[in-house]
Structure formats: structure tokens, C-alpha cells
Amino acid sequence: MKRLGVTLFTLLLSICLAAVAQDASTQQPSESTTASTTKSKAAKLEHLKGKISDDGKSFTTDKDNKTYTIENSDKVKGHEGHDVVLGGHVDATNNSIHVTSVKMASEKKPMSEQPPK
């Protein structure tokens, strides 16, 4: 009788664990995952030349003087007030940019100042 009870208990436990494991693998993604996926689809990757504000929280383009809010200002730390080329995902609806790369803008010297080759 004990053997039958232990066998039934083990079988029941196995079935419950299998059901829980299967349920966990079929759950819907969390809201934060779907929100970030939607946001990244809306924002397109661009490279923009311009100047980072002195506080590092905004970026103004050279081309059309459009100002974007920098979502991850820690990425541009050390470049405050500099002319740079930013790579990032631009969200035009929020006028914001999520920076993926920062490069100092190269200032080309006039031909008279360049050394001969």
C-alpha cells in the first residue's frame, strides 16, 4: 500500500511540474518588453552632426538647428559643449535621440593650412 501511495504521489508531482513548465514557456512577453520593441521600431537609426548642450541633455543639429532630447545622457558624458557626430535612434514624435555612438566632428582645415603631401 505504501508503494502505491508513493508511486501515485510521484506521478502526480511529475504531471504538475510538466504543466507548470509548459505554462511558463507559453506566457506572453511582459509589457516593458513590448513597449521597448514598439519604441525601437518607431525610432530609426541616424547619424547626425551637431553640438551637445553644456549640460549634456540635449543635442542641436548643424543642418537644420533641430534640438533633440538625449535619452541616455551618460553615453555623451565628456562631450558636453562639443561638436560631434551622434549615431542613434531618433524618435521624431518625441524629438528625442537614444545615442549609440559619439564621435568628435572633424574640422577640416583650409587647403592653405594643410601640410603638403
N, CA and C of each residue as an Amber inpcrd file, in Angstrom:
protein
   351
   0.8150000  -1.1990000   0.0000000   0.0000000   0.0000000   0.0000000
   0.8620000   1.2680000   0.0000000   1.9570000   1.2530000   0.7820000
   2.8380000   2.4180000   0.8120000   3.4530000   2.6540000  -0.5590000
   3.8390000   1.5660000  -1.2170000   4.4640000   1.6640000  -2.5230000
   3.4990000   2.3060000  -3.5310000   2.2360000   1.9400000  -3.4830000
   1.2310000   2.5110000  -4.3820000   1.0390000   3.9940000  -4.1020000
   1.0280000   4.3870000  -2.8350000   0.8740000   5.7950000  -2.4530000
   2.0490000   6.6370000  -2.9320000   3.2600000   6.1260000  -2.7530000
   4.4620000   6.8480000  -3.1980000   4.4710000   6.9590000  -4.7170000
   4.0940000   5.9200000  -5.4180000   4.0560000   5.9310000  -6.8830000
   3.0370000   6.9500000  -7.3860000   1.8440000   6.9610000  -6.7940000
   0.8230000   7.9250000  -7.2030000   1.2660000   9.3650000  -6.9070000
   1.8940000   9.5750000  -5.7480000   2.3910000  10.9090000  -5.3950000
   3.4540000  11.3730000  -6.4030000   4.3780000  10.5100000  -6.7630000
   5.4350000  10.8420000  -7.7230000   4.8360000  11.1480000  -9.0920000
   3.8800000  10.3630000  -9.5150000   3.2280000  10.5860000 -10.8040000
   2.4880000  11.9230000 -10.8150000   1.7660000  12.2220000  -9.7570000
   1.0350000  13.4820000  -9.6580000   1.9930000  14.6760000  -9.6510000
   3.0950000  14.5630000  -8.9240000   4.0980000  15.6280000  -8.8640000
   4.7240000  15.8600000 -10.2430000   5.0090000  14.7930000 -10.9620000
   5.5850000  14.9120000 -12.3060000   4.6350000  15.6290000 -13.2580000
   3.3760000  15.2890000 -13.2020000   2.3740000  15.9150000 -14.0760000
   2.2490000  17.4070000 -13.7570000   2.2440000  17.7570000 -12.4740000
   2.1370000  19.1690000 -12.0750000   3.3480000  19.9680000 -12.5470000
   4.5300000  19.4200000 -12.3600000   5.7420000  20.1210000 -12.8020000
   5.7660000  20.3030000 -14.3220000   5.3310000  19.2940000 -15.0510000
   5.2860000  19.4040000 -16.5100000   4.2940000  20.4840000 -16.9370000
   3.1630000  20.5690000 -16.2580000   2.1600000  21.5800000 -16.5950000
   2.6770000  22.9820000 -16.3040000   3.3630000  23.1550000 -15.1780000
   3.9120000  24.4600000 -14.8200000   4.9930000  24.8740000 -15.8100000
   5.8600000  23.9500000 -16.1840000   6.9320000  24.2520000 -17.1390000
   6.3620000  24.6360000 -18.4970000   5.3350000  23.9450000 -18.9260000
   4.7200000  24.2570000 -20.2170000   4.0190000  25.6140000 -20.1720000
   3.3620000  25.9350000 -19.0790000   2.6770000  27.2080000 -18.9140000
   3.6770000  28.3650000 -18.9310000   4.8200000  28.1980000 -18.2900000
   5.8260000  29.2570000 -18.2160000   6.4160000  29.5540000 -19.6010000
   6.5270000  28.5470000 -20.4510000   7.1220000  28.7690000 -21.7710000
   6.1550000  29.4100000 -22.7600000   4.8590000  29.3810000 -22.4850000
   3.8880000  29.9500000 -23.4160000   3.3260000  31.2870000 -22.9670000
   3.8760000  31.8930000 -21.9160000   3.3620000  33.1720000 -21.4310000
   3.6660000  34.2830000 -22.4260000   2.8330000  35.2930000 -22.4250000
   3.0230000  36.4620000 -23.2730000   4.1860000  37.2860000 -22.7430000
   4.9300000  37.9950000 -23.6320000   6.0040000  38.8530000 -23.1380000
   5.4480000  39.9640000 -22.2640000   6.2760000  40.4220000 -21.3380000
   5.8310000  41.4700000 -20.4210000   5.5950000  42.7700000 -21.1660000
   4.8870000  43.6850000 -20.5400000   4.5480000  44.9570000 -21.1730000
   5.7880000  45.7860000 -21.4540000   6.7860000  45.7200000 -20.5730000
   8.0040000  46.5080000 -20.7890000   8.7520000  46.0190000 -22.0230000
   8.7370000  44.7100000 -22.2790000   9.3910000  44.1780000 -23.4700000
   8.6750000  44.6470000 -24.7210000   7.3540000  44.5900000 -24.7360000
   6.6220000  45.0140000 -25.9210000   6.7200000  46.5170000 -26.1130000
   6.7900000  47.2810000 -25.0400000   6.9120000  48.7290000 -25.1590000
   8.2570000  49.1040000 -25.7480000   9.3280000  48.4410000 -25.3050000
  10.6460000  48.7700000 -25.8460000  10.7670000  48.3190000 -27.2920000
  10.1440000  47.1980000 -27.6510000  10.1600000  46.7470000 -29.0370000
   9.4110000  47.7370000 -29.9150000   8.2680000  48.2100000 -29.4740000
   7.4900000  49.1800000 -30.2320000   8.2580000  50.4810000 -30.3720000
   8.9130000  50.9060000 -29.3020000   9.6520000  52.1570000 -29.3320000
  10.8240000  52.0700000 -30.2990000  11.5470000  50.9380000 -30.2960000
  12.6930000  50.8170000 -31.1840000  12.2590000  50.7270000 -32.6420000
  11.0660000  50.2090000 -32.9060000  10.5710000  50.1710000 -34.2770000
  10.2080000  51.5760000 -34.7530000   9.7160000  52.4150000 -33.8550000
   9.3120000  53.7630000 -34.2270000  10.5210000  54.6580000 -34.4500000
  11.6030000  54.4070000 -33.7480000  12.7910000  55.2440000 -33.8370000
  13.7600000  54.6450000 -34.8460000  14.2120000  55.4660000 -35.8030000
  15.1250000  54.9440000 -36.8240000  16.5520000  55.3860000 -36.5260000
  17.5030000  54.5620000 -36.9320000  18.9140000  54.8360000 -36.6970000
  19.4020000  55.8980000 -37.6670000  20.0330000  56.9360000 -37.1160000
  20.5750000  58.0200000 -37.9350000  21.9150000  58.4580000 -37.3870000
  22.6860000  59.1420000 -38.2270000  23.9360000  59.7760000 -37.8220000
  23.7600000  61.2670000 -38.0600000  23.8780000  62.0500000 -37.0010000
  23.6390000  63.4840000 -37.0840000  24.8600000  64.2550000 -36.5960000
  25.1680000  65.3440000 -37.2910000  26.2700000  66.2070000 -36.8870000
  25.6790000  67.4230000 -36.1920000  26.2780000  67.8010000 -35.0620000
  25.7790000  68.9520000 -34.3340000  26.5250000  69.1480000 -33.0330000
  25.8860000  69.8660000 -32.1120000  26.5240000  70.2270000 -30.8560000
  25.7020000  69.7250000 -29.6720000  26.4000000  69.1340000 -28.7010000
  25.7670000  68.6960000 -27.4640000  25.7220000  69.8940000 -26.5190000
  24.6210000  70.0640000 -25.8240000  24.4810000  71.1890000 -24.8900000
  25.4980000  71.0670000 -23.7530000  25.6920000  72.1670000 -23.0400000
  26.6640000  72.1900000 -21.9400000  26.2840000  71.2570000 -20.7900000
  24.9810000  70.9820000 -20.6270000  24.5730000  70.0700000 -19.5610000
  24.4830000  68.6170000 -20.0440000  24.6600000  68.3880000 -21.3610000
  24.6550000  67.0370000 -21.9170000  23.2910000  66.4110000 -22.0540000
  22.2340000  67.2130000 -21.9480000  20.8800000  66.6560000 -22.0010000
  20.1720000  66.8790000 -23.3280000  20.7470000  67.7260000 -24.1930000
  20.1240000  67.9620000 -25.4920000  21.1930000  68.0750000 -26.5770000
  20.7470000  67.9330000 -27.8130000  21.6240000  67.9370000 -28.9740000
  20.9710000  68.7700000 -30.0660000  21.7230000  69.6970000 -30.6640000
  21.2130000  70.5430000 -31.7330000  21.9740000  70.2220000 -33.0140000
  21.2350000  69.9130000 -34.0820000  21.8700000  69.5610000 -35.3430000
  22.3950000  70.7950000 -36.0620000  23.4720000  70.6010000 -36.8200000
  24.0310000  71.6900000 -37.6290000  23.1600000  71.9640000 -38.8530000
  22.5960000  70.9250000 -39.4140000  21.8820000  71.0350000 -40.6850000
  20.6400000  71.9270000 -40.5980000  19.7720000  71.6630000 -39.6290000
  18.5090000  72.4170000 -39.5620000  18.2280000  73.0150000 -38.1770000
  19.2340000  73.0400000 -37.3070000  19.0990000  73.5930000 -35.9520000
  17.9590000  72.9620000 -35.1550000  17.6810000  71.6950000 -35.4170000
  16.6440000  70.9850000 -34.6820000  17.2430000  70.4580000 -33.3800000
  16.5120000  70.5900000 -32.2830000  17.0050000  70.1640000 -30.9750000
  16.3130000  68.8750000 -30.5450000  17.1240000  67.9190000 -30.1050000
  16.6390000  66.6360000 -29.6210000  17.0300000  66.4760000 -28.1530000
  16.1740000  65.8270000 -27.3910000  16.4940000  65.4810000 -26.0170000
  17.2710000  64.1690000 -26.0460000  18.3990000  64.1090000 -25.3340000
  19.2010000  62.8880000 -25.2840000  18.6460000  62.0040000 -24.1770000
  18.1720000  60.8130000 -24.5570000  17.5520000  59.9030000 -23.5980000
  18.5720000  59.2860000 -22.6420000  19.7640000  58.9990000 -23.1250000
  20.7960000  58.3770000 -22.2940000  22.0200000  59.2880000 -22.2430000
  21.9170000  60.3520000 -21.4570000  22.9560000  61.3710000 -21.4050000
  24.2830000  60.8460000 -20.8520000  24.2650000  59.7020000 -20.1750000
  25.5190000  59.1190000 -19.6950000  26.4190000  58.6830000 -20.8480000
  25.8290000  58.4060000 -22.0050000  26.5900000  57.9750000 -23.1820000
  27.4290000  59.1150000 -23.7670000  27.0180000  60.3670000 -23.5610000
  27.7350000  61.5170000 -24.1260000  28.5810000  62.2340000 -23.0830000
  28.7240000  61.6230000 -21.9240000  29.4960000  62.2430000 -20.8430000
  30.9280000  62.5030000 -21.3220000  31.4020000  63.7080000 -21.0740000
  32.7290000  64.1110000 -21.5160000  32.7220000  64.8540000 -22.8400000
  31.5820000  64.8800000 -23.5130000  31.4500000  65.5730000 -24.7980000
  30.5420000  66.7930000 -24.7010000  30.2010000  67.2030000 -23.4840000
  29.3090000  68.3410000 -23.2910000  29.9160000  69.5880000 -23.9380000
  29.1160000  70.2960000 -24.7320000  29.5500000  71.5250000 -25.3900000
  30.3950000  71.3010000 -26.6340000  30.5980000  70.0660000 -27.0450000
  31.4400000  69.7580000 -28.2050000  30.6140000  69.5630000 -29.4710000
  31.2710000  69.8090000 -30.6140000  30.6950000  69.4690000 -31.9100000
  31.0090000  68.0040000 -32.1690000  29.9680000  67.2120000 -32.4040000
  30.1260000  65.7650000 -32.5440000  29.2580000  65.2310000 -33.6800000
  29.4830000  63.9660000 -34.0060000  28.5930000  63.2110000 -34.8720000
  28.0040000  62.1150000 -33.9950000  26.6890000  62.1690000 -33.8090000
  25.9990000  61.1820000 -32.9800000  25.3750000  60.1190000 -33.8630000
  25.4940000  58.8940000 -33.4380000  24.7530000  57.8000000 -34.0330000
  23.7030000  57.4020000 -33.0210000  22.4790000  57.2250000 -33.4830000
  21.4510000  56.8530000 -32.5280000  20.0990000  56.6710000 -33.1600000
  19.1760000  56.2480000 -32.3330000  17.7920000  56.0450000 -32.7740000
  17.0060000  57.3220000 -32.4990000  16.5790000  57.9570000 -33.5700000
  15.8550000  59.2230000 -33.4690000  14.3610000  58.9420000 -33.4390000
  13.7070000  59.4820000 -32.4240000  12.2590000  59.3820000 -32.3050000
  11.6860000  60.7620000 -32.6100000  11.2030000  60.9360000 -33.8260000
  10.7280000  62.2420000 -34.2810000   9.4690000  62.6920000 -33.5410000
   8.6500000  61.7500000 -33.0730000   7.4220000  62.1380000 -32.3820000
   7.7120000  62.7790000 -31.0300000   8.7850000  62.3250000 -30.3640000
   9.1470000  62.8790000 -29.0520000  10.3220000  63.8390000 -29.1320000
  10.8580000  64.0590000 -30.3360000  12.0680000  64.8760000 -30.5170000
  13.1670000  64.4250000 -29.5700000  13.4340000  63.1140000 -29.5710000
  14.4590000  62.5680000 -28.6970000  15.3790000  61.6480000 -29.4880000
  16.5460000  61.3970000 -28.9170000  17.5150000  60.5060000 -29.5420000
  18.1050000  59.6070000 -28.4740000  18.1890000  58.3170000 -28.7810000
  18.8590000  57.3470000 -27.9170000  20.2210000  57.1020000 -28.5500000
  21.2650000  57.6060000 -27.9220000  22.6040000  57.6200000 -28.5040000
  23.2330000  56.2280000 -28.4490000  23.7780000  55.7970000 -29.6020000
  24.5060000  54.5350000 -29.6510000  25.9980000  54.7610000 -29.8790000
  26.3720000  55.8990000 -30.4950000  27.7870000  56.1980000 -30.6980000
  28.0110000  57.7050000 -30.7200000  29.2110000  58.1100000 -30.2830000
  29.5980000  59.5210000 -30.2660000  30.9820000  59.6150000 -30.8770000
  31.1250000  60.5310000 -31.8250000  32.4100000  60.7580000 -32.4640000
  32.6340000  62.2540000 -32.5490000  33.8270000  62.7040000 -32.2140000
  34.1460000  64.1180000 -32.3550000  34.0660000  64.4870000 -33.8300000
  33.4490000  65.6310000 -34.1210000  33.3370000  66.0930000 -35.5040000
  34.7060000  66.5840000 -35.9420000  35.1450000  66.1140000 -37.0920000
  36.4510000  66.5440000 -37.5810000  36.3000000  67.8760000 -38.2900000
  37.1130000  68.7960000 -37.8800000  37.0870000  70.1030000 -38.5220000
  38.1420000  70.1010000 -39.6100000  37.7130000  70.2600000 -40.8450000
  38.6620000  70.2760000 -41.9520000  39.3060000  71.6420000 -42.0540000
  40.6310000  71.6270000 -42.1720000  41.3700000  72.8880000 -42.3020000
  41.3400000  73.3330000 -43.7530000  41.4130000  74.6390000 -43.9850000
  41.5190000  75.1130000 -45.3550000  42.7780000  74.5590000 -46.0080000
  42.7760000  74.4580000 -47.3260000  43.8950000  73.8720000 -48.0570000
  45.1970000  74.5950000 -47.7490000  45.1550000  75.9020000 -47.5000000
  46.3790000  76.6630000 -47.2470000  47.0320000  76.2670000 -45.9340000
  46.2360000  75.7180000 -44.9780000  46.7790000  75.3330000 -43.6750000
  47.1960000  73.8800000 -43.6130000  46.8110000  73.0710000 -44.6010000
  47.1580000  71.6640000 -44.5790000  48.6000000  71.4760000 -45.0600000
  49.3100000  70.5410000 -44.4490000  50.6790000  70.2990000 -44.9000000
  50.7050000  69.6560000 -46.2850000  51.7480000  69.9100000 -47.0680000
  51.8210000  69.2980000 -48.4030000  52.0300000  67.8000000 -48.2890000
  51.5470000  67.0810000 -49.3020000  51.6600000  65.6120000 -49.2940000
  52.9120000  65.1780000 -50.0000000
